[in-house]
């Protein structure tokens, strides 16, 4: 399409109808394009829905039960620690009792040995006293 050029006359100004972006070679500029019809990118919509579904599953399907399980495991762990502390106290008490019994056993063994030694001495005295009476 060719542009028309109006000829100037001395008694009137040049008037030409404005035309924008008219070129001779019918090549459209890449910057001036017709606005495309608004289309929804279905792949983007589908992936957004899938992402929302995964987020909902992760939050409600996996996170909340895992949180409940974690709370129950923490309770169980506290119970185990309480039981362990109770058993440690019991072991300490038993060790103390065992130490006391060992000390008592050592004392009683010493007494028995002392009594056995005294018995031997008395038997010797008795034997010597009987020997002196027969003479």
C-alpha positions, 0 to 999 in steps of 0.5 A: 500500500502506498502512501498518498502525499497531498500537494501543497497549495499556497492558499490552503494548508496541507491536510492529510489523514493520519495513518500510523505504521503504514509501510510499503513492504507489508512487514509487521513490526514484532513490537506492534502486534494485535492483542491475542485473545485471552486464553487460559494456559490449561497446563498451568491451571492443571499444575496449579491444581495439582500443587494445591492438592499436594499441599493439602495432602501434605498438610492434612493427610501427612502433617497432622497425623505425623504431628499427632504421632509425634505428640504420642511418642513424646508422651511415651518418651516422658513415661519411659524417662519417668520409669527409668528415673524410678528404676535408677532410684530403685537400683541406688536403693538396692545398691545401698542395701547391698553395701549395708548387707556386705558390711553386716556380713563382714562384721558377722564373719569377724564375730564368727571368726572371733568366736571360733578363735575364742572357742578354740582357746576355751577348748584348749583351756578345758583340755588343760584343766581336765589334764590337770585334774587327772594328775 
